[in-house]
Amino acid sequence: MIDFGTGVEGSFVVKTRINEQDVYAKVRLTVCKMLLPRIDLDLNGFGRRETTIRFAADYFYDHYGERGGLKITMLELGENDTDEDEVVIFFAVVQALYQALGKVCHLTIDEAGNFVVPR
């Protein structure tokens, strides 16, 4: 259980080769539980990927299954720095959030290199 305000750290690295293309993203973040049902997002200088990070946070929150809100602070974001990396960053952020809160994540990469994201 997380104490309100203290937070826990989560991280995830995607590093693989799909369709003869290197795929990479590294995410490190902290998550604090909050009483109010909302997401507070501190991008910490990673605003260039705000839309993707926010979409990942919203996806996680919709599947999280607990009351209250979350304060998410981005600590690190490593990437290949291409526009095609949006899905890779989404995948890594969601995985890091699940890892931080000790939940099982059901996002996968299948044998064909497709990112599988359950609804």
CYANA upper distance limits for C-alpha pairs under 8 A (distance plus 0.5 A):
  2 ILE  CA      6 THR  CA      7.83
  2 ILE  CA      7 GLY  CA      6.89
  2 ILE  CA      8 VAL  CA      7.73
  2 ILE  CA     32 CYS  CA      7.72
  2 ILE  CA     33 LYS  CA      7.26
  3 ASP  CA      7 GLY  CA      7.38
  3 ASP  CA     32 CYS  CA      8.24
  3 ASP  CA     33 LYS  CA      7.76
  4 PHE  CA     32 CYS  CA      6.78
  4 PHE  CA     33 LYS  CA      5.79
  4 PHE  CA     34 MET  CA      6.53
  5 GLY  CA     32 CYS  CA      6.07
  5 GLY  CA     33 LYS  CA      7.20
  5 GLY  CA     34 MET  CA      7.76
  6 THR  CA     32 CYS  CA      6.69
  7 GLY  CA     30 THR  CA      6.58
  7 GLY  CA     31 VAL  CA      5.50
  7 GLY  CA     32 CYS  CA      4.44
  7 GLY  CA     33 LYS  CA      7.45
  8 VAL  CA     30 THR  CA      5.80
  8 VAL  CA     31 VAL  CA      5.93
  8 VAL  CA     32 CYS  CA      7.13
  8 VAL  CA    100 ALA  CA      6.53
  8 VAL  CA    101 LEU  CA      7.96
  9 GLU  CA     28 ARG  CA      7.67
  9 GLU  CA     29 LEU  CA      6.12
  9 GLU  CA     30 THR  CA      4.74
  9 GLU  CA     31 VAL  CA      6.93
  9 GLU  CA    100 ALA  CA      5.97
 10 GLY  CA     28 ARG  CA      6.30
 10 GLY  CA     29 LEU  CA      5.96
 10 GLY  CA     30 THR  CA      6.57
 10 GLY  CA     31 VAL  CA      8.21
 10 GLY  CA     96 ALA  CA      5.40
 10 GLY  CA     97 LEU  CA      6.61
 10 GLY  CA     98 TYR  CA      8.34
 10 GLY  CA     99 GLN  CA      6.07
 10 GLY  CA    100 ALA  CA      4.46
 10 GLY  CA    101 LEU  CA      8.23
 11 SER  CA     26 LYS  CA      7.96
 11 SER  CA     27 VAL  CA      5.87
 11 SER  CA     28 ARG  CA      4.74
 11 SER  CA     29 LEU  CA      6.83
 11 SER  CA     95 GLN  CA      8.19
 11 SER  CA     96 ALA  CA      5.03
 11 SER  CA     97 LEU  CA      8.18
 11 SER  CA     99 GLN  CA      7.48
 11 SER  CA    100 ALA  CA      7.72
 12 PHE  CA     26 LYS  CA      6.39
 12 PHE  CA     27 VAL  CA      5.94
 12 PHE  CA     28 ARG  CA      7.24
 12 PHE  CA     92 ALA  CA      6.15
 12 PHE  CA     93 VAL  CA      7.87
 12 PHE  CA     95 GLN  CA      6.69
 12 PHE  CA     96 ALA  CA      5.47
 12 PHE  CA     99 GLN  CA      8.34
 13 VAL  CA     24 TYR  CA      7.83
 13 VAL  CA     25 ALA  CA      6.24
 13 VAL  CA     26 LYS  CA      4.86
 13 VAL  CA     27 VAL  CA      6.93
 13 VAL  CA     92 ALA  CA      6.90
 14 VAL  CA     23 VAL  CA      7.51
 14 VAL  CA     24 TYR  CA      5.68
 14 VAL  CA     25 ALA  CA      5.67
 14 VAL  CA     26 LYS  CA      6.89
 14 VAL  CA     88 VAL  CA      7.82
 14 VAL  CA     92 ALA  CA      6.93
 15 LYS  CA     22 ASP  CA      7.97
 15 LYS  CA     23 VAL  CA      6.12
 15 LYS  CA     24 TYR  CA      5.00
 15 LYS  CA     25 ALA  CA      7.22
 16 THR  CA     22 ASP  CA      6.55
 16 THR  CA     23 VAL  CA      5.77
 16 THR  CA     24 TYR  CA      7.17
 17 ARG  CA     21 GLN  CA      5.86
 17 ARG  CA     22 ASP  CA      5.01
 17 ARG  CA     23 VAL  CA      6.12
 18 ILE  CA     22 ASP  CA      6.97
 18 ILE  CA     23 VAL  CA      7.23
 18 ILE  CA    112 ALA  CA      8.39
 18 ILE  CA    113 GLY  CA      5.87
 19 ASN  CA    113 GLY  CA      7.60
 23 VAL  CA     80 ASN  CA      7.75
 23 VAL  CA     85 ASP  CA      8.15
 23 VAL  CA     88 VAL  CA      7.79
 24 TYR  CA     78 GLY  CA      8.23
 24 TYR  CA     79 GLU  CA      6.11
 24 TYR  CA     80 ASN  CA      6.43
 24 TYR  CA     85 ASP  CA      8.41
 24 TYR  CA     88 VAL  CA      7.56
 25 ALA  CA     77 LEU  CA      7.57
 25 ALA  CA     78 GLY  CA      5.82
 25 ALA  CA     79 GLU  CA      4.94
 25 ALA  CA     80 ASN  CA      7.49
 25 ALA  CA     85 ASP  CA      8.41
 25 ALA  CA     88 VAL  CA      6.79
 25 ALA  CA     89 ILE  CA      6.34
 25 ALA  CA     92 ALA  CA      6.99
 26 LYS  CA     76 GLU  CA      7.78
 26 LYS  CA     77 LEU  CA      6.01
 26 LYS  CA     78 GLY  CA      5.20
 26 LYS  CA     79 GLU  CA      6.98
 26 LYS  CA     89 ILE  CA      8.36
 26 LYS  CA     92 ALA  CA      7.23
 27 VAL  CA     74 MET  CA      8.27
 27 VAL  CA     75 LEU  CA      8.13
 27 VAL  CA     76 GLU  CA      5.98
 27 VAL  CA     77 LEU  CA      5.29
 27 VAL  CA     78 GLY  CA      7.07
 27 VAL  CA     89 ILE  CA      8.33
 27 VAL  CA     92 ALA  CA      6.59
 27 VAL  CA     93 VAL  CA      6.58
 27 VAL  CA     96 ALA  CA      7.23
 28 ARG  CA     74 MET  CA      6.92
 28 ARG  CA     75 LEU  CA      5.81
 28 ARG  CA     76 GLU  CA      5.36
 28 ARG  CA     77 LEU  CA      7.21
 28 ARG  CA     96 ALA  CA      7.42
 29 LEU  CA     72 ILE  CA      7.37
 29 LEU  CA     73 THR  CA      5.99
 29 LEU  CA     74 MET  CA      4.97
 29 LEU  CA     75 LEU  CA      5.41
 29 LEU  CA     76 GLU  CA      7.26
 29 LEU  CA     96 ALA  CA      7.71
 29 LEU  CA     97 LEU  CA      8.25
 30 THR  CA     72 ILE  CA      6.21
 30 THR  CA     73 THR  CA      5.70
 30 THR  CA     74 MET  CA      7.18
 30 THR  CA     75 LEU  CA      7.78
 30 THR  CA    100 ALA  CA      7.88
 31 VAL  CA     70 LEU  CA      6.95
 31 VAL  CA     71 LYS  CA      6.10
 31 VAL  CA     72 ILE  CA      5.16
 31 VAL  CA     73 THR  CA      7.07
 31 VAL  CA     97 LEU  CA      7.90
 31 VAL  CA    100 ALA  CA      7.49
 31 VAL  CA    101 LEU  CA      8.29
 32 CYS  CA     70 LEU  CA      6.08
 32 CYS  CA     71 LYS  CA      5.51
 32 CYS  CA     72 ILE  CA      7.11
 33 LYS  CA     68 GLY  CA      7.49
 33 LYS  CA     69 GLY  CA      6.35
 33 LYS  CA     70 LEU  CA      5.20
 33 LYS  CA     71 LYS  CA      6.89
 34 MET  CA     68 GLY  CA      6.15
 34 MET  CA     69 GLY  CA      5.18
 34 MET  CA     70 LEU  CA      5.89
 34 MET  CA     71 LYS  CA      7.33
 35 LEU  CA     67 ARG  CA      8.39
 35 LEU  CA     68 GLY  CA      5.16
 35 LEU  CA     69 GLY  CA      6.41
 36 LEU  CA     68 GLY  CA      5.61
 36 LEU  CA     69 GLY  CA      5.78
 37 PRO  CA     67 ARG  CA      7.26
 37 PRO  CA     68 GLY  CA      4.77
 37 PRO  CA     69 GLY  CA      4.60
 37 PRO  CA     70 LEU  CA      8.18
 38 ARG  CA     68 GLY  CA      7.57
 38 ARG  CA     69 GLY  CA      5.00
 38 ARG  CA     70 LEU  CA      6.95
 39 ILE  CA     57 ALA  CA      8.17
 39 ILE  CA     58 ASP  CA      8.26
 39 ILE  CA     61 TYR  CA      8.39
 39 ILE  CA     69 GLY  CA      6.12
 39 ILE  CA     70 LEU  CA      5.47
 39 ILE  CA     71 LYS  CA      6.29
 39 ILE  CA     72 ILE  CA      7.82
 40 ASP  CA     69 GLY  CA      8.44
 40 ASP  CA     70 LEU  CA      6.79
 40 ASP  CA     71 LYS  CA      5.04
 40 ASP  CA     72 ILE  CA      6.66
 41 LEU  CA     54 ARG  CA      8.00
 41 LEU  CA     71 LYS  CA      6.44
 41 LEU  CA     72 ILE  CA      5.48
 41 LEU  CA     73 THR  CA      6.52
 41 LEU  CA     74 MET  CA      8.46
 42 ASP  CA     71 LYS  CA      8.19
 42 ASP  CA     72 ILE  CA      6.67
 42 ASP  CA     73 THR  CA      5.12
 42 ASP  CA     74 MET  CA      6.75
 43 LEU  CA     47 GLY  CA      6.33
 43 LEU  CA     50 GLU  CA      7.54
 43 LEU  CA     73 THR  CA      6.73
 43 LEU  CA     74 MET  CA      5.81
 44 ASN  CA     73 THR  CA      7.42
 44 ASN  CA     74 MET  CA      6.34
 44 ASN  CA     75 LEU  CA      7.29
 46 PHE  CA     50 GLU  CA      7.31
 46 PHE  CA     74 MET  CA      8.12
 46 PHE  CA     77 LEU  CA      7.88
 49 ARG  CA     53 ILE  CA      6.65
 49 ARG  CA     86 GLU  CA      8.49
 50 GLU  CA     54 ARG  CA      6.35
 51 THR  CA     55 PHE  CA      6.54
 52 THR  CA     56 ALA  CA      6.67
 52 THR  CA     86 GLU  CA      6.71
 52 THR  CA     87 VAL  CA      8.42
 52 THR  CA     89 ILE  CA      7.58
 52 THR  CA     90 PHE  CA      6.39
 53 ILE  CA     57 ALA  CA      6.66
 53 ILE  CA     89 ILE  CA      7.93
 53 ILE  CA     90 PHE  CA      6.85
 53 ILE  CA     93 VAL  CA      7.28
 54 ARG  CA     58 ASP  CA      6.59
 55 PHE  CA     59 TYR  CA      6.57
 55 PHE  CA     90 PHE  CA      7.87
 56 ALA  CA     60 PHE  CA      6.64
 56 ALA  CA     90 PHE  CA      5.67
 56 ALA  CA     91 PHE  CA      8.00
 56 ALA  CA     93 VAL  CA      6.67
 56 ALA  CA     94 VAL  CA      6.07
 57 ALA  CA     61 TYR  CA      6.58
 57 ALA  CA     93 VAL  CA      7.96
 57 ALA  CA     94 VAL  CA      7.30
 57 ALA  CA     97 LEU  CA      8.46
 58 ASP  CA     62 ASP  CA      6.60
 59 TYR  CA     63 HIS  CA      7.02
 59 TYR  CA     94 VAL  CA      8.14
 60 PHE  CA     64 TYR  CA      6.24
 60 PHE  CA     94 VAL  CA      6.50
 60 PHE  CA     97 LEU  CA      7.76
 60 PHE  CA     98 TYR  CA      8.23
 61 TYR  CA     65 GLY  CA      8.07
 79 GLU  CA     85 ASP  CA      7.86
 79 GLU  CA     89 ILE  CA      8.09
 80 ASN  CA     85 ASP  CA      7.54
 81 ASP  CA     85 ASP  CA      7.52
 85 ASP  CA     89 ILE  CA      6.58
 86 GLU  CA     90 PHE  CA      6.61
 87 VAL  CA     91 PHE  CA      6.53
 87 VAL  CA    115 PHE  CA      8.26
 88 VAL  CA     92 ALA  CA      6.71
 89 ILE  CA     93 VAL  CA      6.57
 90 PHE  CA     94 VAL  CA      6.70
 91 PHE  CA     95 GLN  CA      6.65
 91 PHE  CA    107 LEU  CA      7.77
 91 PHE  CA    115 PHE  CA      8.32
 92 ALA  CA     96 ALA  CA      6.55
 93 VAL  CA     97 LEU  CA      6.74
 94 VAL  CA     98 TYR  CA      6.83
 95 GLN  CA     99 GLN  CA      6.59
 95 GLN  CA    105 CYS  CA      6.86
 95 GLN  CA    107 LEU  CA      8.06
 96 ALA  CA    100 ALA  CA      6.52
 97 LEU  CA    101 LEU  CA      6.90
 98 TYR  CA    102 GLY  CA      6.51
 98 TYR  CA    103 LYS  CA      5.41
 98 TYR  CA    104 VAL  CA      6.83
 98 TYR  CA    105 CYS  CA      6.34
 99 GLN  CA    103 LYS  CA      6.67
 99 GLN  CA    104 VAL  CA      8.03
 99 GLN  CA    105 CYS  CA      8.33
106 HIS  CA    117 VAL  CA      7.89
106 HIS  CA    118 PRO  CA      7.52
107 LEU  CA    115 PHE  CA      7.82
107 LEU  CA    116 VAL  CA      6.14
107 LEU  CA    117 VAL  CA      5.57
107 LEU  CA    118 PRO  CA      7.26
108 THR  CA    115 PHE  CA      6.44
108 THR  CA    116 VAL  CA      5.65
108 THR  CA    117 VAL  CA      7.51
109 ILE  CA    113 GLY  CA      6.24
109 ILE  CA    114 ASN  CA      5.94
109 ILE  CA    115 PHE  CA      5.03
109 ILE  CA    116 VAL  CA      6.28
110 ASP  CA    114 ASN  CA      5.92
110 ASP  CA    115 PHE  CA      7.09
110 ASP  CA    116 VAL  CA      7.31
